[in-house]
Amino acid sequence: MRPASILAGLFLVALTLRPQIVGVGPLLPDIQDGLNTTHAVVGLLGTIPVLCMGLFAPPAAYVSARVGTRWALTWSVLLIGVFGLARAAAPSVALLVLFTWPIGIGMGLAGALVPVVVKERFPSRPAGPTGLYTTGIQVGSALSAALAVPLAAWYGGWRGSLAVFSLVTVVLTGVWVVLTRHEPPHERHLERPPRLPWGSRAAWLLVAIFALMASTYYGVNAWLPDSYVERGWSTRSAGSLLAVLNLVAIPASFLVPWLSDRVGRRRAWLVAMATMFVVGMVGVVLIPAAAYAWVVALGIGAGGMFALVLTLPLDLEDDSRRVGALVGMMLGLGYTIGAISPFVLGAARDATGSFTASLWLLVAFSGLLLCAVILLPKRASLRGHRA
């Protein structure tokens, strides 16, 4: 099939993979007030999708082997859109939480399938397509963070905002199907997919890096706006912090991997991005008035690191099926561990009465992330791992 079509399709798919998390962050105060519930409970709206992105990343390889990456990706994204609409209409907290699970399942499957598509279609130069895909994620994140509160004002509250995100997802699913309609029929693999590389130190370091990155990023997206509302900011102004963060992440998600390919020293770029996380979080805690400077640092770190970490498995394996196994392990365990962050941070807020302890926990996550990146070997290799 035409490379331009698959690249356009992957970009559009990527747009759908974060609004149901990032777009919820600025709406959490309204959701909490509207449903009369606690910080910990609404924190589940951030925790559940990230947990599902972990739990359902490994099974993605099996789904792809049975129906092909194109249809596996199609049904995954459709799951996000359809249950997003159901969640927007949910009349109770219980149903709101229940419908969040299939949204997360779709995110988990789709997120693990895209690197496999890249490896299948662009085996010799994966960094560019990976950068384009991660740029799409950041564009979707930035748009949802910026538009969540205005959409709620225009369409009758947080339900209207979530409904718009979901309708766009359904439409983009149809566009993906059209763009990829010339793909050859899937040939079913009878052999079992490769096992996960449990014995690889490099694989476990990738898990640790991804888990700490996810803990920091999704914790910030869930609670940074609410922490500034607590400091006296309006909901709209506090929500704009996430919009700036995710807007800055857009060029970083493409430029950083591009530069790492040409300048080299990918490990040095990873250290730099992790340092940006630390600087941003320490700044938010110690000098909160300079919030926009700190979210710029966080945006650069988030966009650049996410793209670099997704590129690492493509560097370490040649075969697309083994890439799928490594990505499944990294995303599976990484997201599962990172998923507890929004819930734990919300519970810390409930227990202490302010967001101070929650923000210090995010500082700790970012510091550990920097340590894990420094421990990553200069020439990590998984070449010895086989099915």
Buried (B, 14 or more C-beta within 10 A) or exposed (E): BEEEBBBBBBBBBBBBBBBBBBBBBBBBBBBBEEBEBEBBBBBBBBBBBBBBBBBBBBBBBBBBBEBBBBBBBBBBBBBBBBBBBBBBEBEEBEEBBBBBBBBBBBBBBBBBBBBBBBBBBBEEEBBBBBBBBBBBBBBBBBBBBBBBBEBBEEBEBBBBBBBBBBBBBBEBBEEBBEBBEEBEEBEEBEEEBBEBBEEBEBBBBBBBBBBBBBBBBBBBBBBBBBBBBBEEBEBEBBBBBBBBBBBBBBBBBBBBBBBBBEEEEBBEBBBBBBBBBBBBBBBBBEEBEEBEBBBBBBBBBBBBBBBBBBBBBBBBBEEBBBBBBBBBBBBBBBBBBBBBBBBBBBBBBBEEEEBBEBBBBBBEBBBBBBEBBEEBEEEBEBEEBEE
